[in-house]
Amino acid sequence: MNPDQIILALDVDSAQEAISWASRLRSRVGTFKVGLQLYLSAGSEVLQALQRLEVPVFLDLKFHDIPNTVAHAVAATARWKPRFLTVHASGGKAMMEAAVGAAFRDTKVLGVTVLTSLDEKAILEVGWAGGVSGSVRGLSRLAKASGLAGVVCSPHEARSERSEWGAGAEIITPGVRPPGALGDDQARSKTAEEAIREGASRMVLGRPVLKASHPEAVLDQILSLPGF
């Protein structure tokens, strides 16, 4: 695999810790993900520091609001020039189109389909009668029709999404775990090898790396796998 296929989730509480990880692992990681936890605690500081390091950023804020609000929120992220930016596909076609129109010119806007923490029971509880596969499929098609660059889905849906979107699209899969690792709160996880074999273009790793005794060894094992 190529390091560019790996996204490291900087799910930590401080800019100092985030930058320490980015500096340490930048040769093994293609993109660093800043989510809500880090963005709310040290957003500007950490994004400025990542820009100085000249590493690509995945700004994973999962925007979901009326189109006008999302357009202004996305426009406000342009100064960070993120490589990837997420919106919830369930926000609808008009919202996703507004996000694409407001994004920095080089930013790929991605649609989050169904969170990897949700299983069939949880999907039915929120009222999505199509279950996981039906919900992912419907939201994905809507995201594609809205002009997005790809989707974020679990490795379990990567094969069908690759077939739906074709070879050039971004199919990014969180919920990747090394063999035998704990699933944590990921209800629909697979190994890195399985995710790539199923058609993921990139995978998101967080706790399996950040909490490992030897983070570099975890990444090196993944990098030894055949790529997409």
N, C-alpha and C positions, 0 to 999 in steps of 0.2 A: 504494500500500500504506500501511497504518497502521503506525507504529512499534511498536505492540503485537504485530505479527506477527513481529518480529525478536527473537531471543534471542542475546545475545553471550556466547560461552564465554570466561570469564576464565581461560584456561589459561596462567597465569603463576606465578611462584614466591613472590611476596611480597604481603602485604596492601597495602603502599604502592603497588605497581604496579597491582594490581587496582582499588583505589579511585580512582587517577588516571584509569584508563580509564572507570570508571563515572561519575565526575564529568564527564569530558570528553564522553561520548557519550550521556548519559541522555536528551537530547531526541530522539535518533534511535533509541533502543533501548527495547523494552518490558520486557524481563526480562534479568537477568544470571545466567549459569550458573556455579555453583561446582562443579567436579568434584573427582576424587580428588587431582590434583596440588596444587591450591590448598588444598583442605580439610586435607590432611595437613601442609602446610607452615605454614599460618596460619589454620586453620579458624575458631576463635572470634573472633580479631581481625578478620578480614575480614567475617564475618557481622554482627558488632556494628556495624562501620563502614557496611555496606550498609543495615542497619536505620536508622542515623542519617540516611543519605541518602534514606530512604523510597522505595527502589526495590524492585520485586518480585524475588524470588530463585528460581531453579531449582536445587534441591539435587540434583545428579546423582551419586549415590553407588552406584546400581545394586545395591541390596541383594539378596543371594542366599544364604540359609541356611535352617535349619529355622524353622518358623513362630514358635516362641517367641522365638528370638533376633532375628528380623526385627521382631517386634512391639515388643520392648524397644528395638531400635535406632531404629525409626521414632518411637517415643514420645520418645526422647531428642532428636529434631530439632524437636519441637513448639515449643520456646522460640524458635526462629528463625522460626517461622510462614512456612515456604516456600510459594511459590505452587504450585510443582511439585516432586514427589519421585519418583525412579525406583526400580523394582525389576526384576529379571530375570524375565520371564514364565516362563522355563524352571524357576523355582523351584517352580512348581505352584500349584494353586488354593488350597490351605489356607494357603500362605505369603502369597499375594497378598491373600486375605481378612483375614489377620492384620494385614497392613500397612495396609489401608484402615481397619480397626477402631481402630488405634493412632495414626493420623495426626491432626495438628492439624485442626480442623473445616473450615477453609477451604483446606486443601491438596488439590490434585488429584494422586492417585497414578497414575503412568503405567507401563505395562509395556514394557520394552525387549524387542523381538522378536529380531531378528538384527542384530548389530553391522554398521555400514556398512563396516567393514574386511574383512569376510568375503565371499568370492566362492563360486561353486558348488563349486570344488575344496575350499576350506577347510571348507565345510559338510559335505561328504561325509567329509572327514578326521575330523571330530568325531563322525561316526556318525549324522547326521541325513539319513536316506535320502530325505526329501521334497524335498531341495534348498532353495534360498533361498525360492522362492515358497510351496512347501508348508509349510515350517517357519514362515514368517511368518504364514501363514494360520491354522495350527493354534494357535500361541501367542497370536495376536491374539484368536481366539475364546475361548480359555481366560481371557485377561485380561478380556474383556467379561463373561463368565459370573461372574468373581470380583468384579465391582463396580468395576473401575478406571474412570478418567475418560477413558482413551484410551491410545494407544501411541506409542512412538518407533520409527520405521522409516525406511528410506532413501526418497528421493523416488521410486525405482522402484516401490515398493509403495504409494505414497500414494493412487493412484486406487482400487485394490482395497480398501484399508483405509477410505477414505471411504465407499465403497459398503457395506461391512460395518457400519460404526459409525453412519452417518447424519450429518446436518448439524451436530449440536451437540457432537460429540466432539472431543477434542484429537488431532490427527494431527500430530505434531511430527517434523520431518525434519532430522537432521544431514546431513553430506555435501553441503552446498550450496556451489557454487563459481561465481565469476563466469566468463563466457565466456572461454575460453582459458587459465584459471588452472590451475596444477598440481593434480593430484588428491591429492597427499601420500599418506597411507596410507588414503585413502577408495577402496574398490574399487567402490562403487555410488553415484556422485555425479551430480548434475544442477545446472543453473543455478537461480537463485532464481525466475526466470520459469517455468521448467518445473515446479519444485516446487509453486508456488502453483496453476498450471494443473491439475496432477494431483490437487489436493485437500488439500494441507497447510494446516493452520490457522496454524502458526508454523514458522519455520525457525531452525536454529542455525548461526551463523557464528562462526568463531574466527580461525584463521590468515589467511584472506583479508582480514580487517579489521585485526587486530593487527599484521600484517607489511606492510601496505600503506604506500606513500609518503604517501598522502592518505586516511586511514581514513574521514573524513567524506564524501569524494567517493564511495567505494565504497558507503557506506550510502545516500547521496542517490540514487545510480543505482537501487538496489533499491527505495527508497521511491517512485520515480517510476513503478513498475510497477503495473498493476491488482491489487487485493487479492482475497482469497478471499471 
